[in-house]
Amino acid sequence: MRERITFLLNPSDPFDPQSISVNHTSISSVGAVTAAKEVKIKFEFKELPEELQRVLKVSRELHVRWVAEKEYESVSPLVSRLSPGLHVLYAPRSDVESSKLLCTILKEAFGPIDCISPQRSFTPLYKETSYLDTHLLQFYSPLSSIAKFEEYLQNIVCSRLPPSFSEECSKRLSSLISATYLDISFTGSSQSLSISSFAPTSAKSLFLQFSEELSIKYKTRHEIGFLTSSKANKPEDISISGFLTVIGDNKKLNPTLFSLTSRHHSSNVNFSARFLGPSGMHPTLELRISDTRVPHDFQACRAHVLLTLPQSIFVDKYQLSDPLFLQNKNLSALRRITDDIDLEAPAYNLPTWGSSVLIELATPEDNTNHNQPLDWTAQIPMHLRYLMPSSNSSGLRDIEVPYPVVFWACNSGYTLKFSNNPFDRPLLGYENSFGEKYIFYHLNPKSIYEDRRLVNKLQVPVLDLDQDYNIKAMTYLAVGIGFMWVMHCLLRVEMKSRYSPNRKSVVKKQEKLQ
């Protein structure tokens, strides 16, 4: 096992390496350290519990990512974004049908999510380039907390350690609750599983204790870093400087300086998202971007929005195929959408999780000539599905739609190598639509709500079961009145035709002919 703890410092915040004390089994600080924190633990396959091994044996790749709903500030080089909730990318082995174990273990780890099996609940991840060697399946579920995951890890990890180490293990896992995002990645080629978490910047005193006995038994390596990043000469590169140490090998912090190629960068631009009212069954999502100037001097930079939509709402790809309609909404083109979206089915009849939509935005072409930020909006039309009836709803049910991801995709003109970047987050689900020549500048989502949640709420009209009797009675009455009216009209026609003068003359003529 290998553990790497990185404290990401702000260049403007003072940091004194002399305030950090390192010994054979611990590291501590004098006073508080103001930094964001990334923890990454890498396990070899044989070190994993049996229940995890059974799932991973039938997997080529598995990437589980969770993002908190609360707004947070990213820190370079960890600036990539995903919509709030639970995201899963999965590549099963073609010769194995037991991949249904995946949904079982996801429910055990994260709670009651709507997952039946990868074959039924997942959707194919769109593949446009040779960026991916394997075809991946995609799944998403709203998830506000990972407290269940902490409990799950304590049961399968901490409970199996000796009592003297179990308490320390529980303390370390409790830090996951404060994480802003969590990544779990497995690749069959490496036969290793990595878990990483990110916590935003805060000021805390530092004291970490490591068991020498466990380190020897499990061959554990603990790496600690205090790093800060800055721009490098090339736009795709980031310069990293700071201090590193290895617990048990070093007795002090060692200075370091290196550069790495990063796929994801920050644009230092904000955006917000909200549904225009009144929404009805056809809501419109409005994006408001604080600055549309291209983030760097690339010849080919295009702004995009990635929507992750649950079952209850969808985008009509046929509606977004009209160039004039797109132009009116400040949209350029629909670049990607989940295949085989049923436009008529109610939400409760859909087995799959929902849909993913990638749209190119039509930002002003002359934005590079503006010295001041140019505030700009775009609108994305959507459609709601029929939901299950409910009681005590007044005919309305609330649904939540996560904030989208907004970014600039910039073509560097040459193939980039990201393999040397220890902070890279590959396979977020949208890089495969561009290729290895592209780098991404992410916009920072800003909530419009007081609770700072990056989630929009909508009210969907549904059948109110409390009014079910009245609706049935009125329906029966309307049908009965309609039936009686039709019968009345038919009888009137019959009576008129039976006793009309024309009918009598016709009858007499028929009698004479006989």
Secondary structure, 3 states (H helix, E strand, C coil): CEEEEEEECCCCCCCCHHHEEECCCEEEEEEEEEEEEEEEEEEEHHHCCHHHHHHHHCEEEEEEEEECCECCCCECCECCCCCCEEEEEEEECCCCCHHHHHHHHHHHHHCCCCCCCHHHHCEECCCCCCCCCCCCEEEEECCCCCHHHHHHHHHHCHHHCCHHHHHHHHHHHHHHHHCCEEEEEEECCCCEEEEEEEEEEEEEEEEEECCHHHHHHCCCEEEEEEEEEEECCCCCEEEEEEEEEEECCECCCEEEEEEEECCEEEEEEEEEEEECCCCCCCCEEEEEECCCCCCCCCCEEEEEEEEEEECCEECCCCHHHCHHHHHHCCEEEEEEECCCCCCCCCHHHCCCCEEEEEEEECCCCCHHHCCCCCCEEEEEECEECCCCCECCCCCEEEEEEECCEEEEEEECCCCCCCCCCCCCCCCCCCHHHCCCCEEEEEEEECCCCCCCECEEEEEEECCEHHHHHHHHHHHHHHHHHHHHHHHHHHHHHHHHHHHCHHHHHHHHHHHHHC
